Amino acid sequence: MVEKREFIVKGMTCAACVRAVEKAASKVEGVKNPVVSLATEKLVFEVESSIDESELVERIRKAGYEIEKPKELRKISLEIEGMTCASCVRAVEKAVDKLDGINSVSVNLTTEKAAIEYDPSVVRIADIKKSVEKAGYKAKSISTKSYDSDAERRENVIRSYWRKFLFSSIFALPLLLIAMGHMLDVPIPDIISPELHPLNFALIQLFLTIPIVIVGKDFYLKGIPNLFRGHPNMDTLVGLGTGAAVVYGLFATIQIAMGNSSYAMDLYFETAGVIIALISLGKYFENYSKGRTSEALKKLMNLSPKTAFLKKDREIVEIPVEEVEVGDTLLVKAGNAFPVDGVVIKGNSSVDQSMLTGESIPVDIQEGSEVAGGTVNLSGTVEIKATKVGSDTALAKIIKLVEDAQASKAPIARLADIISGYFVPLVLVIAVITFLSWFFLGYSFLFAFTMMISVLVIACPCALGLATPTAIMVGTGRGAEMGILFKSGEALEITHKTKAVIFDKTGTITEGKPSLRDIIPLNGFDKTQALKYAASLGALSSHPLDKAIVQAYNGNLFEAIDFKAIPGQGIVAKINGAEISLENTRSLKDSNIAKEISTELSRSGKTPVLMKYNGEPACLFGIADVVKPSSKEAIEELKKMGIKTFMVTGDSVETARAIAKEVGIDEVMAEVMPQDKSKKVKELKEMGYTVAMVGDGINDSPALAEAHVGIAIGSGTDVALESADVVLMKSNLRDVVNAIRLSRATIRNVKQNLFWAFFYNVIGIPIAAGVFYSAFGLKLNPMIAGAAMAFSSVTVVTNALRLKRTSL
């Protein structure tokens, strides 16, 4: 069995880092298809058996990075009764801390509260309470708080870069003024004048530079060692560029101290200081923008209430939602969200399901109705029985699906990864060639040195690494807001290539709730008796056509025995000693009058169902399924987009053609057995089409899996949803159009990002190297190069955020 594992990767800054981590992970035995996302900072891979996680951690540590398992931590504040002294505090802390899954516990004797941080996948609040009670005290929960470790980590990174920028700016601004003052006619004190006191002039710059270098220590402690590990990254380029400037500044300072004051004009300390400050600012904006890419996921996470009202022994108790168990009876008041998935056992109300389906019209519920956690109870108080809790709820599964999609890698991202693997070494070669070329052309060492630093700091693999994952994150998040769930980055990418869409009929193009319209007895059979026999047999079936017959009959049913369902044909059982069957009309002969009636029913858009009594035709039922209002409009839109439409169904040719004509389908594939639907998909693939299959039933699953893009209607079966690449929560075919348009918009955004990332480097590096200096006198100051590098990745992320406002 293939299992997916997920780890958080720390220390990545660019696409070269992504490549290095994937390469290191792939060397661990048992790790398959490792995928790293720079945007989510996660490593995801597949395993078929256990792996040596310590080896994985060690290999990635040797590559220059750190990894850890993601923790979904939560915080709870418990009121502790019975404490009297400091020893009580210690006893409670000790009792709780020994439980697995407890991250931290702090008990305050004055407030009589325990602040506990824990992993809900390992330990439950009920277990924590029991441990407190075993220690001799009573615990009462008063509040809970979700603790999103990813968001917390991101916030810490953002704050860290902001602090680095502020701190480095405090020293970089005076450093720049002192270093450039004599050029800008800015007066500086005589004590540090380069003409009067050159050594003081150099030393004050050195002292101002040291704190900035300490702030940017990661460029030197991580970036430069990565060069010797064989996978240099962005930090390597910045570390080498600014490090070279600092080293040269130290050399110049020593020369000044030895009496050679001419070096005072070429110290280069300000280059290193300002570059580090600017890159810290750029990284702040980059991480801030990256944080905004996952806002859709945060909105989903905040939909579920934090507490639930548990009905226990005629008493209503407010408990944390983490304590709800399957089978608990919960009271949900009007205006409150359902805390977990459940079934209504008392009361009537209407529910706003828009957070799940995107559908604004409330749905009425009554006893027996199913409700989903996070949906809102609008009008009346109801009692529900919890059926799914924690990670099993519909909302939790959607959140996990979106998270997985955002962490996955689209095929187009491979291009950027491959290029970035060669990019940094190429830049290092170009930097060396630049220095040697200008130096041997007769220019000064300082001129060649400046050009080399500019090349090192302007090159930006960050933009390349962020171009695809940020757009995928925003695209999948935007889809989630609209009720369109892409299961992976690959699904999001392939969808835009769709050239043919195959629709299942029942429940996809139609409502899937057919009703009985005609009863035509045959061979002298009684109409009422035929309906009773058919309803008695149909009551044992779950097929929509059989249900329509059952719903049309009001009365007592016969007992049916030896029931059998024959896939693609019908159902059969024994009733009152006779063999009764309900089946399609393929067995009817062309010359048979029943065949003519069947054909006429089909031409009018009805599905004919034949009832046989001991093998002889006894009655024909005409069943009509209402076409969804969105079907015709969606198919018209697909045609305008140049996409060919097909319909596949087990219905007769005449019925299928009638429905197809009504909604505007191009071609019909009728009388197709369930197991043959995937063959029809394969045929279109062999004809060169990129095929999307839209379906909702178990019999659509093979076809959904066979298609380039399987699109499942959200109201469909779990099997269909599992087989699909895209899930439409609203069961509205307009969202097939929206899914394709969103995919096209996302891939267009990715291409724009990649273009700007490549264009920036293709133009920036030659200018920095001085290619246009001889002809136009154009060269790049290293500080300007550093600023351009810092903000190139911000540009890419900002462009990706435009997808949030995409109108489809």
QUINOR-V769329 format. One record per backbone hydrogen bond with DSSP energy under -1.0 kcal/mol. NH is the residue of the N-H (numbers start at 1). CO is the residue of the C=O. E is the energy in kcal/mol with one decimal. If there is no record, write none. Layout:
# QUINOR-V769329
nh=<NH | NH>
co=<CO | CO>
e=<E | E>
This chain:
# QUINOR-V769329
nh=<3 | 5 | 7 | 8 | 9 | 10 | 15 | 18 | 19 | 20 | 21 | 22 | 23 | 24 | 25 | 26 | 28 | 31 | 32 | 35 | 37 | 41 | 42 | 43 | 44 | 45 | 46 | 47 | 53 | 56 | 57 | 58 | 59 | 60 | 61 | 62 | 63 | 64 | 65 | 66 | 68 | 73 | 74 | 75 | 76 | 77 | 78 | 79 | 80 | 81 | 89 | 90 | 91 | 92 | 93 | 94 | 95 | 96 | 97 | 98 | 99 | 102 | 103 | 104 | 106 | 108 | 112 | 113 | 114 | 115 | 116 | 117 | 118 | 119 | 122 | 123 | 128 | 129 | 130 | 131 | 132 | 133 | 134 | 135 | 136 | 137 | 138 | 140 | 142 | 143 | 145 | 147 | 149 | 152 | 153 | 154 | 155 | 156 | 157 | 158 | 159 | 160 | 161 | 162 | 163 | 164 | 165 | 166 | 167 | 168 | 169 | 170 | 172 | 173 | 175 | 176 | 177 | 178 | 179 | 180 | 181 | 183 | 184 | 186 | 192 | 193 | 197 | 201 | 202 | 203 | 204 | 206 | 207 | 208 | 209 | 210 | 213 | 214 | 215 | 216 | 217 | 219 | 221 | 222 | 223 | 226 | 227 | 229 | 231 | 237 | 238 | 239 | 240 | 241 | 242 | 243 | 244 | 245 | 246 | 247 | 248 | 249 | 250 | 251 | 252 | 253 | 254 | 255 | 256 | 257 | 258 | 259 | 260 | 261 | 263 | 264 | 265 | 266 | 272 | 273 | 274 | 275 | 276 | 277 | 278 | 279 | 280 | 281 | 282 | 283 | 284 | 285 | 286 | 287 | 288 | 289 | 290 | 291 | 292 | 295 | 298 | 299 | 300 | 301 | 302 | 303 | 308 | 310 | 311 | 312 | 315 | 317 | 319 | 321 | 323 | 324 | 327 | 328 | 330 | 331 | 332 | 335 | 336 | 338 | 341 | 342 | 343 | 344 | 345 | 346 | 349 | 351 | 352 | 356 | 357 | 358 | 363 | 365 | 368 | 369 | 371 | 374 | 375 | 376 | 377 | 378 | 382 | 383 | 384 | 385 | 386 | 387 | 388 | 392 | 393 | 397 | 398 | 399 | 400 | 401 | 402 | 403 | 404 | 405 | 406 | 407 | 413 | 414 | 417 | 418 | 419 | 420 | 421 | 422 | 423 | 424 | 426 | 427 | 428 | 429 | 430 | 431 | 432 | 433 | 434 | 435 | 436 | 437 | 438 | 439 | 440 | 441 | 442 | 443 | 448 | 449 | 450 | 451 | 452 | 453 | 454 | 455 | 456 | 457 | 458 | 459 | 465 | 466 | 467 | 470 | 472 | 473 | 474 | 475 | 476 | 477 | 478 | 479 | 480 | 481 | 482 | 484 | 485 | 487 | 492 | 493 | 494 | 495 | 497 | 498 | 499 | 500 | 501 | 502 | 503 | 504 | 508 | 509 | 510 | 511 | 515 | 517 | 518 | 520 | 522 | 525 | 530 | 531 | 532 | 533 | 534 | 535 | 536 | 537 | 538 | 539 | 540 | 541 | 547 | 548 | 549 | 550 | 551 | 553 | 561 | 564 | 566 | 569 | 570 | 571 | 572 | 573 | 574 | 575 | 578 | 580 | 581 | 582 | 583 | 584 | 588 | 592 | 596 | 597 | 598 | 599 | 600 | 601 | 602 | 603 | 604 | 605 | 606 | 607 | 609 | 610 | 611 | 612 | 613 | 614 | 616 | 618 | 619 | 620 | 621 | 622 | 623 | 624 | 628 | 631 | 634 | 635 | 636 | 637 | 638 | 639 | 640 | 641 | 642 | 643 | 644 | 646 | 647 | 648 | 649 | 656 | 657 | 658 | 659 | 660 | 661 | 662 | 663 | 664 | 665 | 667 | 669 | 671 | 672 | 676 | 677 | 680 | 681 | 682 | 683 | 684 | 685 | 686 | 688 | 689 | 692 | 693 | 694 | 695 | 700 | 701 | 704 | 705 | 706 | 707 | 709 | 711 | 712 | 713 | 714 | 716 | 717 | 721 | 722 | 723 | 724 | 725 | 726 | 727 | 728 | 729 | 735 | 736 | 738 | 739 | 740 | 741 | 742 | 743 | 744 | 745 | 746 | 747 | 748 | 749 | 750 | 751 | 752 | 753 | 754 | 755 | 756 | 757 | 758 | 759 | 760 | 761 | 762 | 763 | 764 | 765 | 767 | 768 | 769 | 770 | 771 | 773 | 776 | 777 | 778 | 785 | 786 | 787 | 788 | 789 | 790 | 791 | 795 | 796 | 797 | 798 | 799 | 800 | 801 | 803 | 804 | 805 | 806>
co=<47 | 45 | 43 | 68 | 41 | 66 | 461 | 14 | 15 | 16 | 17 | 18 | 19 | 20 | 21 | 22 | 25 | 28 | 46 | 44 | 42 | 37 | 37 | 7 | 35 | 5 | 32 | 3 | 51 | 52 | 53 | 54 | 55 | 56 | 57 | 58 | 59 | 61 | 60 | 10 | 8 | 71 | 118 | 145 | 116 | 143 | 114 | 140 | 112 | 138 | 85 | 86 | 87 | 88 | 89 | 90 | 91 | 92 | 93 | 94 | 96 | 99 | 117 | 117 | 115 | 113 | 108 | 108 | 78 | 106 | 76 | 104 | 74 | 101 | 119 | 119 | 124 | 125 | 126 | 127 | 128 | 129 | 130 | 131 | 133 | 132 | 81 | 79 | 77 | 77 | 75 | 73 | 147 | 148 | 149 | 150 | 151 | 152 | 153 | 154 | 155 | 156 | 157 | 158 | 159 | 160 | 161 | 162 | 163 | 164 | 165 | 166 | 168 | 169 | 171 | 172 | 173 | 174 | 175 | 176 | 177 | 180 | 180 | 181 | 189 | 190 | 193 | 197 | 198 | 199 | 200 | 202 | 203 | 204 | 205 | 206 | 209 | 210 | 211 | 212 | 214 | 216 | 217 | 218 | 218 | 222 | 224 | 225 | 226 | 233 | 234 | 235 | 236 | 237 | 238 | 239 | 240 | 241 | 242 | 243 | 244 | 245 | 246 | 247 | 248 | 249 | 250 | 251 | 252 | 253 | 254 | 256 | 255 | 259 | 260 | 261 | 262 | 263 | 268 | 269 | 270 | 271 | 272 | 273 | 274 | 275 | 276 | 277 | 278 | 279 | 280 | 281 | 282 | 283 | 284 | 285 | 286 | 287 | 288 | 292 | 294 | 295 | 296 | 297 | 298 | 300 | 319 | 317 | 329 | 315 | 312 | 310 | 308 | 306 | 320 | 321 | 386 | 325 | 384 | 309 | 382 | 377 | 333 | 375 | 388 | 371 | 385 | 369 | 383 | 383 | 365 | 363 | 376 | 353 | 353 | 354 | 351 | 349 | 344 | 366 | 342 | 338 | 372 | 352 | 336 | 350 | 332 | 346 | 330 | 343 | 328 | 341 | 341 | 389 | 390 | 393 | 394 | 395 | 396 | 397 | 398 | 399 | 400 | 401 | 402 | 403 | 410 | 411 | 413 | 414 | 415 | 416 | 417 | 419 | 419 | 420 | 422 | 423 | 424 | 425 | 426 | 427 | 428 | 429 | 430 | 431 | 432 | 433 | 434 | 435 | 436 | 437 | 439 | 438 | 444 | 445 | 446 | 447 | 448 | 449 | 450 | 451 | 452 | 453 | 454 | 455 | 461 | 462 | 463 | 466 | 468 | 469 | 470 | 471 | 472 | 473 | 474 | 475 | 476 | 477 | 478 | 479 | 727 | 725 | 488 | 489 | 490 | 491 | 494 | 495 | 690 | 690 | 644 | 692 | 646 | 694 | 505 | 505 | 505 | 626 | 624 | 622 | 622 | 620 | 618 | 522 | 526 | 527 | 528 | 529 | 530 | 531 | 532 | 533 | 534 | 535 | 537 | 538 | 543 | 544 | 545 | 546 | 547 | 550 | 574 | 572 | 570 | 566 | 566 | 582 | 564 | 580 | 561 | 578 | 575 | 573 | 612 | 571 | 610 | 569 | 585 | 589 | 592 | 593 | 594 | 595 | 596 | 597 | 598 | 599 | 600 | 602 | 601 | 623 | 621 | 583 | 619 | 581 | 616 | 579 | 613 | 611 | 611 | 520 | 609 | 518 | 607 | 515 | 509 | 628 | 630 | 631 | 632 | 633 | 634 | 635 | 636 | 637 | 639 | 638 | 499 | 501 | 667 | 503 | 669 | 652 | 653 | 654 | 655 | 656 | 657 | 658 | 659 | 660 | 660 | 645 | 647 | 651 | 649 | 673 | 674 | 676 | 677 | 678 | 679 | 680 | 681 | 682 | 685 | 684 | 500 | 709 | 502 | 711 | 697 | 698 | 700 | 701 | 702 | 703 | 691 | 693 | 726 | 695 | 728 | 713 | 696 | 717 | 718 | 719 | 720 | 710 | 710 | 485 | 712 | 483 | 732 | 733 | 734 | 735 | 736 | 737 | 738 | 739 | 740 | 741 | 742 | 743 | 744 | 745 | 746 | 747 | 748 | 749 | 750 | 751 | 752 | 753 | 754 | 755 | 756 | 757 | 758 | 759 | 760 | 761 | 763 | 764 | 765 | 767 | 766 | 770 | 772 | 773 | 772 | 781 | 782 | 783 | 784 | 785 | 786 | 787 | 791 | 792 | 793 | 794 | 795 | 796 | 797 | 800 | 801 | 802 | 803>
e=<-3.2 | -2.8 | -2.5 | -3.5 | -2.3 | -3.7 | -1.2 | -1.4 | -2.2 | -2.0 | -2.5 | -2.4 | -2.2 | -2.2 | -2.6 | -2.1 | -1.6 | -1.9 | -2.5 | -2.9 | -2.2 | -1.4 | -1.0 | -3.0 | -2.9 | -1.9 | -3.1 | -2.7 | -1.2 | -1.7 | -2.6 | -2.2 | -2.8 | -2.1 | -2.0 | -2.5 | -1.2 | -1.4 | -2.3 | -1.8 | -2.0 | -1.2 | -2.9 | -2.9 | -2.5 | -2.5 | -2.6 | -3.7 | -2.3 | -3.1 | -1.4 | -2.0 | -2.2 | -2.5 | -2.5 | -2.5 | -2.2 | -2.2 | -2.7 | -1.3 | -1.7 | -1.2 | -2.6 | -1.8 | -2.0 | -3.0 | -1.4 | -1.2 | -2.8 | -3.1 | -2.8 | -2.7 | -2.8 | -2.6 | -2.0 | -2.3 | -1.6 | -2.6 | -2.1 | -2.1 | -1.9 | -2.5 | -2.4 | -1.1 | -1.4 | -1.8 | -2.1 | -2.3 | -2.2 | -1.2 | -2.7 | -1.2 | -1.1 | -2.6 | -2.6 | -2.5 | -2.6 | -2.2 | -2.1 | -2.6 | -2.7 | -2.3 | -2.4 | -2.0 | -2.5 | -2.4 | -2.4 | -2.6 | -2.8 | -2.7 | -2.5 | -1.8 | -2.8 | -2.4 | -1.7 | -2.5 | -2.4 | -2.6 | -2.4 | -2.7 | -1.3 | -1.2 | -1.7 | -2.5 | -1.5 | -1.8 | -2.7 | -2.3 | -2.0 | -3.0 | -2.6 | -2.1 | -2.8 | -1.7 | -1.7 | -2.0 | -2.5 | -2.1 | -2.0 | -2.0 | -1.4 | -1.6 | -3.3 | -2.0 | -1.8 | -1.4 | -1.2 | -1.2 | -1.9 | -1.6 | -2.4 | -2.9 | -2.8 | -2.5 | -2.8 | -2.0 | -2.4 | -1.6 | -2.4 | -2.8 | -2.5 | -2.1 | -2.4 | -2.2 | -2.8 | -2.3 | -2.2 | -2.0 | -2.3 | -2.5 | -1.3 | -1.9 | -2.7 | -1.3 | -1.4 | -2.0 | -1.1 | -1.6 | -1.3 | -2.4 | -2.6 | -2.0 | -2.1 | -1.9 | -2.7 | -2.6 | -2.0 | -1.9 | -2.6 | -2.7 | -1.8 | -2.3 | -2.5 | -2.5 | -2.4 | -2.6 | -2.5 | -2.0 | -1.1 | -1.4 | -1.7 | -2.3 | -1.8 | -2.3 | -1.8 | -1.3 | -3.0 | -3.2 | -2.9 | -3.4 | -1.5 | -2.9 | -3.1 | -2.5 | -2.1 | -1.2 | -2.6 | -2.1 | -2.8 | -2.8 | -3.0 | -3.8 | -2.0 | -2.8 | -1.4 | -2.4 | -1.7 | -2.9 | -2.8 | -1.5 | -1.9 | -2.8 | -2.7 | -1.7 | -2.9 | -1.5 | -2.6 | -3.1 | -3.0 | -2.5 | -3.0 | -3.1 | -1.7 | -2.0 | -2.8 | -2.9 | -2.2 | -2.7 | -2.5 | -2.6 | -2.7 | -2.2 | -1.4 | -2.0 | -1.2 | -2.2 | -2.0 | -2.6 | -2.4 | -2.4 | -2.6 | -2.5 | -2.6 | -2.1 | -2.4 | -1.7 | -1.8 | -1.4 | -2.1 | -2.8 | -2.4 | -2.7 | -1.5 | -1.3 | -1.4 | -1.0 | -1.8 | -2.4 | -2.3 | -2.0 | -2.7 | -2.7 | -2.0 | -2.7 | -2.8 | -2.2 | -2.7 | -2.9 | -2.1 | -2.2 | -2.6 | -1.2 | -1.2 | -2.0 | -2.2 | -2.7 | -2.6 | -2.2 | -2.1 | -2.2 | -2.3 | -2.0 | -2.1 | -2.3 | -1.8 | -1.3 | -2.3 | -2.1 | -1.4 | -1.6 | -2.5 | -2.6 | -2.4 | -2.7 | -2.7 | -2.0 | -2.8 | -2.2 | -2.2 | -1.9 | -1.2 | -3.5 | -2.9 | -2.8 | -1.8 | -2.0 | -2.8 | -1.9 | -2.0 | -1.6 | -2.7 | -1.8 | -2.6 | -3.0 | -2.7 | -2.4 | -1.6 | -1.3 | -2.3 | -3.2 | -2.4 | -3.1 | -2.0 | -3.2 | -2.8 | -1.9 | -2.5 | -2.0 | -2.0 | -2.4 | -2.7 | -2.7 | -2.2 | -1.9 | -3.1 | -1.7 | -1.6 | -1.9 | -2.4 | -1.8 | -1.3 | -2.0 | -2.7 | -1.3 | -2.4 | -2.6 | -3.5 | -2.4 | -2.3 | -2.6 | -2.5 | -2.3 | -3.0 | -2.9 | -2.2 | -3.0 | -1.9 | -2.4 | -2.5 | -1.9 | -1.2 | -1.3 | -1.3 | -2.2 | -2.5 | -2.4 | -2.1 | -2.3 | -2.2 | -2.4 | -1.2 | -2.0 | -2.4 | -4.0 | -2.4 | -2.9 | -2.9 | -2.3 | -3.0 | -3.5 | -1.4 | -3.3 | -1.5 | -2.7 | -2.7 | -2.5 | -2.4 | -2.1 | -2.4 | -1.3 | -2.5 | -2.3 | -2.1 | -2.1 | -2.2 | -2.0 | -1.9 | -1.4 | -1.6 | -2.4 | -2.4 | -2.7 | -1.6 | -2.7 | -2.3 | -2.5 | -2.6 | -2.0 | -2.1 | -2.8 | -2.6 | -1.7 | -1.8 | -1.9 | -1.9 | -1.7 | -3.4 | -2.6 | -2.6 | -1.8 | -1.2 | -1.5 | -1.6 | -2.3 | -2.3 | -1.7 | -2.0 | -2.4 | -1.7 | -2.0 | -2.7 | -2.4 | -3.2 | -2.0 | -1.4 | -1.4 | -2.7 | -2.3 | -2.0 | -2.1 | -2.0 | -3.6 | -3.0 | -2.2 | -3.9 | -2.4 | -2.2 | -2.1 | -2.3 | -1.8 | -1.0 | -2.7 | -2.6 | -2.4 | -3.1 | -3.0 | -2.2 | -1.4 | -2.2 | -2.3 | -1.8 | -2.6 | -2.9 | -2.2 | -2.5 | -2.7 | -2.5 | -2.7 | -2.4 | -1.9 | -2.5 | -2.5 | -2.1 | -2.6 | -2.9 | -2.5 | -2.7 | -2.5 | -2.8 | -3.7 | -2.6 | -1.6 | -3.2 | -2.4 | -3.0 | -2.1 | -1.6 | -2.6 | -2.3 | -1.1 | -2.5 | -1.4 | -2.4 | -2.1 | -1.3 | -2.3 | -2.4 | -2.0 | -2.5 | -2.4 | -2.4 | -1.8 | -1.9 | -1.6 | -2.3 | -2.6 | -2.2 | -1.9 | -1.8 | -1.7 | -1.5 | -1.6 | -1.7>
